[in-house]
Amino acid sequence: MEKPRTDSGGGELIDARDSSRSSIRRAQLLSALIIACALFITPLVTHSQSGRQKETAPPANSNTRPRTTTRSTTPPDNTQKPKDGKEDTADDSSDVVRVTSNLVAVPATVVDSQGIAVTNLKLEDFELRVDGQPNTISEISRADTPVRMAMLFDNSGSLSESRDFEKRAATRFFRNVLRPVDQAAVFSVSTDVTLAQPLTNDARRLELTIDSFGKPEGATSLFDAIIQAGAYLRPYPGRRVIVIVSDGVDTTSRADFDTTMQRARADDCQIYVVQTGLYENANLRALAAERRMQEFAAQTGGAVYTPKSADDLDDAFAQIAADLAQQYILSYYPAPDKRDGKYHLIAVLVKTRPNARVRARKGFVVKARERV
């Protein structure tokens, strides 16, 4: 008898379905596991990068270098350290370029036909000519620019009359002219030139220095003193001023007049002269000295005062103080062909006031950019 046939196909179909379901469940579990891992890892990665800023690489062939700013400090003795007006820009290479500012500042005093200061002018009222050609004035400011002053006090034997009053007038001058932003130094001039008081804004210290000068004696090295004072003030910013209290007669300087004038022009110092000792019957030597003092003042934008009495002497110092307080400061950037280290003539005019007289420096020297 034939045995009944078993239909194994149904069982195999069932096993195949079960196997398929198991594979699907495994795939689902694996996907869930992957998603869970991704959700867990993502916050960690995000948190670790949240405090970072994307760095932008510099463009190719870029010549941009980082600038370094240095803050200057003032020493305890009220003497400000000099600023040379230069900024060093450097990178990791050995190629360092020193950039020198080419700005030319031109202090100008303007008076009318009566000699009274004109104080209400604007930039458009002025005209600046360089080597005879009109040039643009970059900006104009008033006399709030700091003053760096050197007084050359003649302590030679040629000055003995009215000595005490000269000292008192000089001390009053410091008391009246110095502002907190200004500084002054005192040089003693005789056979030798001595820096008696370095730059300070303490008027009392300057007064004590003048008071301490003893009986005048020795010869006069005035030209050497002008050169030394100009070199001393050169590194300092602001308006640089030399005030000479002397009869102007030079007897023992190593430098001559022409050399001293050349240095005075290059150092950009206004020279004011209170020419004392010419009270009576000035001789030919004193007259020649007076002409030289007038030339120093005219070329640098200063002035000469020749007091004939004690009252005139006090007025002379007062006039210098007023002059410094009423100046205009004209700023000018010379063209590249003027930055050649040579002396170039400048003239300042007031276009809107034909009768106005202007006292300003007669030229400037700007050196080409220095590479070190």
RACOR-V766779 format. One record per residue. RES is the residue in three letters. PHI is phi in radians with two decimals (NA if undefined). OMEGA is omega in degrees with one decimal (999 if undefined). NEAR is the number of other C-alpha atoms within 8 Angstrom. Layout:
# RACOR-V766779
RES,PHI,OMEGA,NEAR / RES,PHI,OMEGA,NEAR
This chain:
# RACOR-V766779
MET,NA,-178.2,2 / GLU,-1.36,179.7,3 / LYS,-1.27,178.4,4 / PRO,-1.10,-176.7,4 / ARG,-1.47,179.3,4 / THR,-1.55,-179.3,4 / ASP,-1.51,-179.6,6 / SER,-1.31,-178.5,6 / GLY,-1.08,178.7,6 / GLY,-1.07,179.5,7 / GLY,-1.17,-180.0,8 / GLU,-1.14,178.6,8 / LEU,-1.10,178.0,8 / ILE,-1.09,-180.0,8 / ASP,-1.09,-179.5,8 / ALA,-1.13,179.4,8 / ARG,-1.14,179.4,8 / ASP,-1.09,-179.7,8 / SER,-1.11,179.7,8 / SER,-1.13,178.3,8 / ARG,-1.06,-180.0,8 / SER,-1.11,179.8,8 / SER,-1.13,179.7,8 / ILE,-1.11,179.9,8 / ARG,-1.09,179.0,8 / ARG,-1.10,179.2,8 / ALA,-1.12,179.3,8 / GLN,-1.13,178.6,8 / LEU,-1.09,-179.5,8 / LEU,-1.13,178.6,8 / SER,-1.10,179.1,8 / ALA,-1.08,179.4,8 / LEU,-1.12,179.9,8 / ILE,-1.11,179.8,8 / ILE,-1.10,179.7,8 / ALA,-1.08,178.8,8 / CYS,-1.09,180.0,8 / ALA,-1.12,179.3,8 / LEU,-1.11,-179.9,8 / PHE,-1.30,-174.1,8 / ILE,-1.38,-174.7,8 / THR,-0.97,178.6,8 / PRO,-1.04,-179.9,8 / LEU,-1.13,-179.2,8 / VAL,-1.14,-180.0,8 / THR,-1.09,-179.5,8 / HIS,-1.13,-177.2,8 / SER,-1.21,-178.7,7 / GLN,-1.82,-173.3,7 / SER,-1.15,-178.2,6 / GLY,-1.61,-177.1,6 / ARG,-1.72,175.2,5 / GLN,-1.95,-178.3,4 / LYS,-1.17,179.7,4 / GLU,-1.58,-179.7,4 / THR,-1.75,-179.1,4 / ALA,-1.22,179.0,4 / PRO,-1.17,179.5,5 / PRO,-1.08,179.9,5 / ALA,-1.09,179.4,4 / ASN,1.04,-179.6,4 / SER,-1.26,178.3,6 / ASN,-1.82,-177.4,4 / THR,-1.22,179.1,4 / ARG,-2.09,179.5,7 / PRO,-1.20,176.4,7 / ARG,-1.61,179.0,6 / THR,-1.96,-178.8,6 / THR,-1.80,-179.7,4 / THR,-1.94,178.9,4 / ARG,-1.67,178.9,4 / SER,-1.47,-179.9,5 / THR,-2.16,179.6,6 / THR,-1.85,-179.7,8 / PRO,-1.13,-177.7,8 / PRO,-1.06,-176.1,5 / ASP,-1.51,177.6,5 / ASN,1.15,176.9,10 / THR,-1.73,-176.6,12 / GLN,-1.32,176.8,9 / LYS,-1.16,-179.1,9 / PRO,-1.23,172.3,7 / LYS,-2.02,-174.8,8 / ASP,-1.51,177.1,7 / GLY,1.28,-177.1,8 / LYS,-2.02,179.5,9 / GLU,-2.22,179.5,7 / ASP,-1.62,177.7,9 / THR,-2.09,-173.6,12 / ALA,-2.47,170.4,11 / ASP,-2.19,-175.6,9 / ASP,-1.30,-179.0,4 / SER,-1.41,-179.9,6 / SER,-1.57,-179.3,5 / ASP,-1.51,-177.8,6 / VAL,-2.05,179.0,11 / VAL,-1.95,177.0,10 / ARG,-1.68,-177.5,12 / VAL,-1.73,-178.8,11 / THR,-1.83,178.2,9 / SER,-1.17,-178.4,6 / ASN,-1.75,-178.7,8 / LEU,-1.14,176.7,8 / VAL,-1.88,177.4,9 / ALA,-1.69,-177.4,8 / VAL,-2.13,173.5,10 / PRO,-1.16,-176.7,12 / ALA,-2.37,174.1,14 / THR,-1.84,-177.1,12 / VAL,-2.07,177.0,12 / VAL,-2.26,178.0,12 / ASP,-1.53,-176.9,11 / SER,-1.14,178.2,8 / GLN,-1.58,-177.3,5 / GLY,1.46,179.8,6 / ILE,-1.58,-176.4,7 / ALA,-1.10,174.6,9 / VAL,-1.74,-169.1,8 / THR,-2.08,-175.1,6 / ASN,-2.01,-177.7,4 / LEU,-1.48,177.3,6 / LYS,-2.10,-175.7,7 / LEU,-0.98,-176.3,8 / GLU,-1.20,177.5,5 / ASP,-1.37,-173.5,9 / PHE,-1.71,170.4,11 / GLU,-2.31,179.4,13 / LEU,-2.03,176.6,12 / ARG,-2.00,178.2,11 / VAL,-2.07,-174.4,11 / ASP,0.89,175.5,7 / GLY,1.53,-177.3,8 / GLN,-1.85,178.2,6 / PRO,-1.08,178.2,8 / ASN,-2.37,-177.2,8 / THR,-1.38,172.5,7 / ILE,-1.56,-175.1,12 / SER,-1.21,-179.5,8 / GLU,-2.82,178.7,8 / ILE,-2.37,176.7,11 / SER,-2.43,178.1,8 / ARG,-1.64,-167.9,9 / ALA,-1.43,175.2,11 / ASP,-1.44,176.3,6 / THR,-1.12,-178.7,8 / PRO,-1.02,178.1,11 / VAL,-1.89,171.6,12 / ARG,-2.04,-168.7,15 / MET,-2.10,170.9,13 / ALA,-2.18,175.4,14 / MET,-1.66,176.3,12 / LEU,-1.76,-175.3,15 / PHE,-1.74,-175.7,11 / ASP,-1.28,177.6,14 / ASN,-1.94,179.7,13 / SER,-1.41,-177.3,13 / GLY,-1.20,-177.9,10 / SER,-1.32,-179.0,9 / LEU,-2.01,178.2,13 / SER,-2.25,-179.8,8 / GLU,-1.24,178.3,5 / SER,0.98,-175.7,7 / ARG,-1.07,-177.1,8 / ASP,-1.09,-178.8,6 / PHE,-1.22,176.4,8 / GLU,-1.01,179.8,9 / LYS,-1.16,-180.0,10 / ARG,-1.16,179.4,8 / ALA,-1.12,179.5,11 / ALA,-1.16,-179.3,11 / THR,-1.18,176.5,11 / ARG,-1.14,178.6,8 / PHE,-1.05,178.7,11 / PHE,-1.07,-178.0,11 / ARG,-1.12,-175.5,9 / ASN,-1.58,-170.7,7 / VAL,-1.69,-173.5,7 / LEU,-1.34,171.4,12 / ARG,-1.78,179.6,6 / PRO,-1.00,-178.4,6 / VAL,-1.49,-177.2,8 / ASP,-1.64,175.1,10 / GLN,-2.48,179.5,15 / ALA,-2.44,175.7,15 / ALA,-2.24,-179.6,14 / VAL,-2.21,174.4,16 / PHE,-1.93,172.7,15 / SER,-1.64,-175.0,12 / VAL,-2.02,169.5,16 / SER,-2.55,175.6,15 / THR,-1.08,174.8,10 / ASP,-1.88,177.9,7 / VAL,-1.90,-175.4,11 / THR,-2.20,172.4,7 / LEU,-1.38,-175.6,9 / ALA,-1.37,178.9,9 / GLN,-2.54,176.5,10 / PRO,-1.13,-177.9,9 / LEU,-0.95,178.3,14 / THR,-2.70,172.7,15 / ASN,-1.81,179.6,13 / ASP,-1.61,-177.6,8 / ALA,-1.05,-178.9,10 / ARG,-1.12,178.6,7 / ARG,-1.13,177.8,8 / LEU,-1.15,177.6,15 / GLU,-1.07,-179.7,11 / LEU,-1.11,178.2,8 / THR,-1.11,178.9,11 / ILE,-1.11,-179.4,11 / ASP,-1.09,-175.2,7 / SER,-1.36,-178.9,6 / PHE,-1.15,-178.1,7 / GLY,-1.51,-178.5,4 / LYS,-1.13,179.5,6 / PRO,-1.07,178.2,10 / GLU,-2.81,178.0,9 / GLY,1.60,-179.5,9 / ALA,-1.60,-175.3,11 / THR,-2.27,176.2,15 / SER,-1.88,-172.5,16 / LEU,-1.23,179.9,14 / PHE,-1.07,177.3,13 / ASP,-1.07,-179.9,12 / ALA,-1.16,178.5,12 / ILE,-1.09,179.0,12 / ILE,-1.12,-178.6,11 / GLN,-1.14,179.6,8 / ALA,-1.16,178.6,11 / GLY,-1.09,177.8,14 / ALA,-1.15,179.5,9 / TYR,-1.16,-177.0,7 / LEU,-1.44,-171.5,11 / ARG,-0.91,-177.3,9 / PRO,-1.29,-171.9,10 / TYR,-1.61,178.4,11 / PRO,-1.38,177.1,11 / GLY,1.64,177.5,8 / ARG,-1.38,-179.8,10 / ARG,-1.78,-171.8,14 / VAL,-2.30,172.4,12 / ILE,-2.01,176.6,15 / VAL,-1.95,-178.0,12 / ILE,-1.78,173.9,13 / VAL,-1.98,-171.5,12 / SER,-2.91,171.5,14 / ASP,-1.39,176.1,14 / GLY,1.48,-178.5,11 / VAL,-1.47,178.8,10 / ASP,-1.79,-177.1,10 / THR,-2.18,-170.6,8 / THR,-2.32,-178.1,8 / SER,-1.20,173.4,11 / ARG,-1.32,-179.7,7 / ALA,-1.50,175.9,8 / ASP,-1.66,-175.7,8 / PHE,-1.12,-177.2,8 / ASP,-1.09,178.7,6 / THR,-1.12,179.8,8 / THR,-1.13,177.8,13 / MET,-1.11,178.5,9 / GLN,-1.06,179.7,8 / ARG,-1.20,-179.9,10 / ALA,-1.10,177.1,14 / ARG,-1.11,-176.2,13 / ALA,-1.19,-176.5,9 / ASP,-1.43,174.6,9 / ASP,0.99,176.1,11 / CYS,-2.04,170.2,12 / GLN,-1.31,-178.9,12 / ILE,-1.95,173.2,14 / TYR,-1.93,-177.4,13 / VAL,-2.19,167.6,13 / VAL,-1.85,-171.2,15 / GLN,-1.53,-178.4,15 / THR,-1.59,176.7,13 / GLY,1.44,179.1,9 / LEU,-1.98,-174.4,12 / TYR,-1.28,-176.1,9 / GLU,-2.47,168.1,5 / ASN,0.76,178.9,5 / ALA,-1.10,179.9,9 / ASN,-1.49,-176.9,6 / LEU,-1.09,179.9,6 / ARG,-1.11,179.4,8 / ALA,-1.21,177.9,12 / LEU,-1.15,176.4,9 / ALA,-1.13,177.5,8 / ALA,-1.12,179.5,12 / GLU,-1.11,178.1,11 / ARG,-1.11,178.6,8 / ARG,-1.17,177.9,10 / MET,-1.11,177.8,11 / GLN,-1.11,179.1,10 / GLU,-1.22,175.3,8 / PHE,-1.00,-177.3,12 / ALA,-1.17,-177.0,15 / ALA,-1.12,-177.4,13 / GLN,-1.28,-175.0,12 / THR,-1.90,179.1,15 / GLY,1.52,178.7,14 / GLY,-1.69,-178.8,14 / ALA,-2.74,177.4,10 / VAL,-2.04,175.3,11 / TYR,-2.12,-178.2,8 / THR,-2.08,-177.3,11 / PRO,-1.21,178.4,14 / LYS,-1.85,-179.7,10 / SER,-2.56,179.5,7 / ALA,-1.12,178.6,9 / ASP,-1.12,177.9,7 / ASP,-1.08,-179.7,10 / LEU,-1.11,178.1,15 / ASP,-1.12,178.9,9 / ASP,-1.13,-179.0,8 / ALA,-1.08,177.6,12 / PHE,-1.13,178.6,12 / ALA,-1.13,178.7,9 / GLN,-1.15,177.7,8 / ILE,-1.12,178.8,9 / ALA,-1.06,179.1,11 / ALA,-1.16,179.7,8 / ASP,-1.05,-179.3,9 / LEU,-1.16,-178.2,8 / ALA,-1.38,-173.0,8 / GLN,-1.97,-175.2,11 / GLN,-1.28,165.6,12 / TYR,-1.73,176.4,11 / ILE,-1.98,179.1,13 / LEU,-1.68,-179.4,13 / SER,-1.96,-173.4,12 / TYR,-2.51,175.3,12 / TYR,-1.79,-177.8,9 / PRO,-1.19,177.0,10 / ALA,-1.13,-177.6,6 / PRO,-0.96,-177.8,6 / ASP,-1.29,176.4,6 / LYS,-1.69,-179.2,10 / ARG,-1.69,-171.6,13 / ASP,-2.00,-180.0,10 / GLY,1.35,179.1,9 / LYS,-1.78,-179.8,9 / TYR,-1.48,-180.0,9 / HIS,-2.07,-177.3,10 / LEU,-1.36,173.7,10 / ILE,-2.30,176.7,13 / ALA,-2.45,178.8,12 / VAL,-1.94,179.8,11 / LEU,-2.17,172.3,8 / VAL,-1.88,-174.5,11 / LYS,-1.13,-173.3,8 / THR,-1.57,180.0,6 / ARG,-2.30,-175.6,6 / PRO,-1.01,-177.2,6 / ASN,-1.56,-178.4,6 / ALA,-1.29,175.8,10 / ARG,-1.93,-176.3,8 / VAL,-2.06,170.9,11 / ARG,-1.88,179.6,10 / ALA,-2.68,179.2,15 / ARG,-1.04,-175.2,16 / LYS,-1.66,-178.8,11 / GLY,-3.04,179.9,11 / PHE,-2.64,175.3,13 / VAL,-2.29,175.6,12 / VAL,-2.18,179.1,11 / LYS,-1.40,175.8,9 / ALA,-1.11,-178.9,7 / ARG,-1.01,-175.5,7 / GLU,-1.59,178.8,9 / ARG,-1.98,-177.3,7 / VAL,-2.19,999,5
